[in-house]
Amino acid sequence: MEIIGKLINVKPIQEVSASFSKREIVIEIEGQYPQEVQLELHQTSVDLIDSYQIGDNLKVSFNLRGKRYEKEGEETKWFNTLQAWRIEKTQ
């Protein structure tokens, strides 16, 4: 999957555990009702955004990931993640 939009936010790298790091970015998609979409960069991909600036127009390739969370005594929940894996500057 791909989205094209303007980079509006880059958060710092988060060390979630000793073996997992992530970084969140936000892309604004233009249209009649502009949307601000948060994506995550994981592990070795956290540096992909370093060569871009806020305001750059980007094409971001990503995978849609879903995960079930179950805890005894609680209702089952599902979480979705947009995991970016390629970033390119556009005109």
N, CA and C atoms as a LAMMPS dump frame, in Angstrom:
ITEM: TIMESTEP
0
ITEM: NUMBER OF ATOMS
273
ITEM: BOX BOUNDS ff ff ff
-5.0000000000000000e+02 5.0000000000000000e+02
-5.0000000000000000e+02 5.0000000000000000e+02
-5.0000000000000000e+02 5.0000000000000000e+02
ITEM: ATOMS id mol type element x y z
1 1 1 N 0.844 -1.168 0
2 1 2 C 0 0 0
3 1 3 C 0.894 1.236 0
4 2 1 N 0.333 2.328 -0.53
5 2 2 C 1.092 3.579 -0.576
6 2 3 C 0.173 4.754 -0.268
7 3 1 N 0.755 5.779 0.327
8 3 2 C 0.062 7.057 0.471
9 3 3 C 1.025 8.154 0.042
10 4 1 N 0.456 9.248 -0.44
11 4 2 C 1.243 10.411 -0.826
12 4 3 C 0.717 11.597 -0.037
13 5 1 N 1.628 12.33 0.583
14 5 2 C 1.214 13.483 1.362
15 5 3 C 2.406 14.246 1.886
16 6 1 N 2.113 15.22 2.739
17 6 2 C 3.135 16.108 3.284
18 6 3 C 3.531 15.643 4.678
19 7 1 N 4.843 15.593 4.923
20 7 2 C 5.359 15.223 6.238
21 7 3 C 5.09 16.367 7.214
22 8 1 N 4.356 16.072 8.296
23 8 2 C 4.041 17.139 9.249
24 8 3 C 4.589 16.876 10.648
25 9 1 N 5.053 15.645 10.925
26 9 2 C 5.594 15.384 12.258
27 9 3 C 6.498 14.159 12.214
28 10 1 N 7.617 14.241 12.933
29 10 2 C 8.537 13.112 13.113
30 10 3 C 8.836 13.025 14.599
31 11 1 N 8.497 11.915 15.198
32 11 2 C 8.746 11.731 16.627
33 11 3 C 10.096 11.062 16.838
34 12 1 N 10.647 11.188 18.036
35 12 2 C 11.94 10.547 18.309
36 12 3 C 11.823 9.02 18.323
37 13 1 N 12.962 8.377 18.161
38 13 2 C 13.018 6.912 18.225
39 13 3 C 12.675 6.463 19.636
40 14 1 N 11.829 5.447 19.732
41 14 2 C 11.448 4.869 21.017
42 14 3 C 12.072 3.481 21.149
43 15 1 N 12.796 3.26 22.204
44 15 2 C 13.347 1.94 22.503
45 15 3 C 12.293 1.2 23.333
46 16 1 N 11.432 0.444 22.672
47 16 2 C 10.33 -0.242 23.338
48 16 3 C 10.848 -1.346 24.24
49 17 1 N 11.858 -2.064 23.765
50 17 2 C 12.517 -3.107 24.553
51 17 3 C 13.963 -3.196 24.076
52 18 1 N 14.726 -4.101 24.672
53 18 2 C 16.122 -4.261 24.267
54 18 3 C 16.252 -4.724 22.814
55 19 1 N 15.2 -5.331 22.286
56 19 2 C 15.278 -5.869 20.924
57 19 3 C 14.292 -5.211 19.95
58 20 1 N 13.601 -4.148 20.367
59 20 2 C 12.617 -3.529 19.476
60 20 3 C 12.609 -2.014 19.636
61 21 1 N 12.776 -1.316 18.506
62 21 2 C 12.681 0.143 18.488
63 21 3 C 11.717 0.558 17.385
64 22 1 N 11.083 1.715 17.579
65 22 2 C 10.148 2.228 16.579
66 22 3 C 10.196 3.752 16.577
67 23 1 N 9.665 4.309 15.49
68 23 2 C 9.591 5.755 15.338
69 23 3 C 8.286 6.064 14.614
70 24 1 N 7.579 7.083 15.067
71 24 2 C 6.31 7.443 14.462
72 24 3 C 6.466 8.703 13.617
73 25 1 N 5.797 8.7 12.461
74 25 2 C 5.762 9.867 11.587
75 25 3 C 4.3 10.148 11.243
76 26 1 N 4.008 11.398 10.872
77 26 2 C 2.646 11.763 10.489
78 26 3 C 2.693 12.41 9.112
79 27 1 N 1.836 11.916 8.221
80 27 2 C 1.711 12.413 6.856
81 27 3 C 0.315 13.004 6.694
82 28 1 N 0.241 14.224 6.146
83 28 2 C -1.056 14.835 5.856
84 28 3 C -1.424 14.543 4.41
85 29 1 N -2.579 13.92 4.227
86 29 2 C -3.08 13.597 2.901
87 29 3 C -4.074 14.68 2.507
88 30 1 N -3.835 15.307 1.355
89 30 2 C -4.701 16.391 0.891
90 30 3 C -5.996 15.834 0.326
91 31 1 N -6.98 16.7 0.238
92 31 2 C -8.279 16.344 -0.317
93 31 3 C -9.334 17.255 0.245
94 32 1 N -10.583 16.983 -0.086
95 32 2 C -11.677 17.795 0.432
96 32 3 C -11.672 17.782 1.956
97 33 1 N -11.35 16.616 2.528
98 33 2 C -11.246 16.475 3.974
99 33 3 C -9.855 15.937 4.296
100 34 1 N -8.857 16.832 4.417
101 34 2 C -7.482 16.375 4.664
102 34 3 C -7.406 15.463 5.886
103 35 1 N -6.545 14.464 5.798
104 35 2 C -6.362 13.491 6.869
105 35 3 C -4.914 13.506 7.326
106 36 1 N -4.702 13.376 8.63
107 36 2 C -3.364 13.249 9.188
108 36 3 C -3.203 11.799 9.631
109 37 1 N -2.302 11.085 8.958
110 37 2 C -2.153 9.644 9.155
111 37 3 C -0.819 9.353 9.829
112 38 1 N -0.873 8.623 10.936
113 38 2 C 0.354 8.235 11.645
114 38 3 C 0.815 6.869 11.161
115 39 1 N 2.107 6.777 10.848
116 39 2 C 2.72 5.515 10.456
117 39 3 C 3.895 5.243 11.377
118 40 1 N 4.315 3.989 11.438
119 40 2 C 5.45 3.62 12.277
120 40 3 C 6.575 3.056 11.422
121 41 1 N 7.79 3.371 11.82
122 41 2 C 8.998 2.773 11.262
123 41 3 C 9.551 1.862 12.351
124 42 1 N 9.899 0.635 11.998
125 42 2 C 10.374 -0.331 12.985
126 42 3 C 11.813 -0.76 12.718
127 43 1 N 12.508 -1.049 13.802
128 43 2 C 13.835 -1.652 13.788
129 43 3 C 14.816 -0.893 12.888
130 44 1 N 15.336 -1.56 11.868
131 44 2 C 16.35 -0.953 11.006
132 44 3 C 15.779 0.132 10.094
133 45 1 N 14.466 0.289 10.053
134 45 2 C 13.837 1.306 9.205
135 45 3 C 13.665 2.654 9.897
136 46 1 N 13.978 2.759 11.189
137 46 2 C 13.72 4.01 11.912
138 46 3 C 14.486 5.196 11.329
139 47 1 N 15.575 4.945 10.629
140 47 2 C 16.388 6.019 10.057
141 47 3 C 15.918 6.459 8.669
142 48 1 N 14.95 5.78 8.074
143 48 2 C 14.518 6.113 6.715
144 48 3 C 14.051 7.56 6.581
145 49 1 N 13.553 8.148 7.634
146 49 2 C 12.991 9.498 7.571
147 49 3 C 14.042 10.583 7.759
148 50 1 N 15.252 10.223 8.158
149 50 2 C 16.271 11.207 8.527
150 50 3 C 16.649 12.185 7.416
151 51 1 N 16.532 11.777 6.166
152 51 2 C 16.956 12.669 5.075
153 51 3 C 15.828 13.587 4.578
154 52 1 N 14.69 13.572 5.27
155 52 2 C 13.555 14.4 4.86
156 52 3 C 13.251 15.453 5.916
157 53 1 N 12.576 16.516 5.479
158 53 2 C 12.246 17.642 6.348
159 53 3 C 10.728 17.782 6.479
160 54 1 N 10.295 18.378 7.584
161 54 2 C 8.885 18.717 7.741
162 54 3 C 8.48 19.579 6.549
163 55 1 N 7.347 19.263 5.951
164 55 2 C 6.872 20 4.777
165 55 3 C 7.169 19.304 3.463
166 56 1 N 8.092 18.323 3.458
167 56 2 C 8.392 17.581 2.232
168 56 3 C 7.183 16.751 1.806
169 57 1 N 6.956 16.678 0.49
170 57 2 C 5.932 15.796 -0.055
171 57 3 C 6.564 14.428 -0.273
172 58 1 N 5.924 13.399 0.278
173 58 2 C 6.495 12.062 0.277
174 58 3 C 5.506 11.024 -0.221
175 59 1 N 6.055 9.963 -0.788
176 59 2 C 5.287 8.75 -1.068
177 59 3 C 5.802 7.703 -0.088
178 60 1 N 4.903 7.162 0.726
179 60 2 C 5.282 6.204 1.754
180 60 3 C 4.635 4.857 1.448
181 61 1 N 5.464 3.831 1.319
182 61 2 C 4.976 2.463 1.156
183 61 3 C 4.879 1.839 2.538
184 62 1 N 3.777 1.132 2.785
185 62 2 C 3.572 0.578 4.114
186 62 3 C 2.765 -0.71 4.061
187 63 1 N 2.826 -1.459 5.144
188 63 2 C 2.008 -2.648 5.333
189 63 3 C 1.01 -2.375 6.445
190 64 1 N -0.2 -2.863 6.28
191 64 2 C -1.219 -2.773 7.316
192 64 3 C -1.068 -4 8.204
193 65 1 N -0.83 -3.782 9.484
194 65 2 C -0.647 -4.866 10.446
195 65 3 C -1.757 -4.813 11.484
196 66 1 N -2.21 -5.961 11.92
197 66 2 C -3.229 -6.048 12.957
198 66 3 C -2.807 -7.054 14.016
199 67 1 N -3.183 -6.771 15.256
200 67 2 C -2.802 -7.656 16.355
201 67 3 C -3.936 -7.738 17.361
202 68 1 N -4.175 -8.944 17.833
203 68 2 C -5.176 -9.178 18.864
204 68 3 C -4.521 -9.081 20.236
205 69 1 N -5.243 -8.466 21.185
206 69 2 C -4.771 -8.363 22.559
207 69 3 C -5.827 -9.006 23.457
208 70 1 N -5.413 -10.04 24.184
209 70 2 C -6.32 -10.724 25.094
210 70 3 C -5.727 -10.741 26.489
211 71 1 N -6.566 -10.401 27.452
212 71 2 C -6.173 -10.454 28.845
213 71 3 C -7.349 -11.041 29.616
214 72 1 N -7.047 -11.986 30.465
215 72 2 C -8.105 -12.668 31.202
216 72 3 C -8.957 -11.65 31.967
217 73 1 N -10.266 -11.811 31.841
218 73 2 C -11.198 -10.926 32.523
219 73 3 C -11.511 -9.647 31.773
220 74 1 N -10.879 -9.435 30.623
221 74 2 C -11.135 -8.228 29.834
222 74 3 C -11.621 -8.597 28.441
223 75 1 N -12.291 -7.668 27.821
224 75 2 C -12.765 -7.867 26.46
225 75 3 C -11.57 -7.899 25.495
226 76 1 N -11.627 -8.768 24.497
227 76 2 C -10.584 -8.845 23.484
228 76 3 C -10.561 -7.547 22.677
229 77 1 N -9.353 -7.049 22.403
230 77 2 C -9.172 -5.826 21.623
231 77 3 C -8.276 -6.123 20.425
232 78 1 N -8.404 -5.316 19.397
233 78 2 C -7.539 -5.415 18.231
234 78 3 C -6.889 -4.064 17.99
235 79 1 N -5.636 -4.099 17.579
236 79 2 C -4.882 -2.892 17.285
237 79 3 C -4.359 -2.962 15.862
238 80 1 N -4.376 -1.839 15.168
239 80 2 C -3.854 -1.751 13.805
240 80 3 C -2.632 -0.848 13.777
241 81 1 N -1.686 -1.196 12.935
242 81 2 C -0.479 -0.408 12.747
243 81 3 C -0.217 -0.265 11.257
244 82 1 N 0.169 0.929 10.833
245 82 2 C 0.629 1.158 9.469
246 82 3 C 2.146 1.185 9.547
247 83 1 N 2.765 0.104 9.096
248 83 2 C 4.217 -0.05 9.226
249 83 3 C 4.903 0.341 7.918
250 84 1 N 5.523 1.517 7.924
251 84 2 C 6.202 2.033 6.731
252 84 3 C 7.508 1.284 6.491
253 85 1 N 7.84 1.074 5.211
254 85 2 C 9.079 0.366 4.88
255 85 3 C 9.858 1.02 3.733
256 86 1 N 9.233 2.003 3.067
257 86 2 C 9.962 2.758 2.04
258 86 3 C 9.402 4.17 1.992
259 87 1 N 10.302 5.154 1.826
260 87 2 C 9.907 6.553 1.745
261 87 3 C 10.629 7.192 0.574
262 88 1 N 9.873 7.902 -0.272
263 88 2 C 10.446 8.597 -1.419
264 88 3 C 9.902 10.012 -1.476
265 89 1 N 10.742 10.949 -1.861
266 89 2 C 10.297 12.331 -2.026
267 89 3 C 9.56 12.448 -3.366
268 90 1 N 8.473 13.223 -3.379
269 90 2 C 7.713 13.457 -4.601
270 90 3 C 7.7 14.948 -4.901
271 91 1 N 7.188 15.305 -6.047
272 91 2 C 7.109 16.724 -6.45
273 91 3 C 5.941 17.405 -5.791
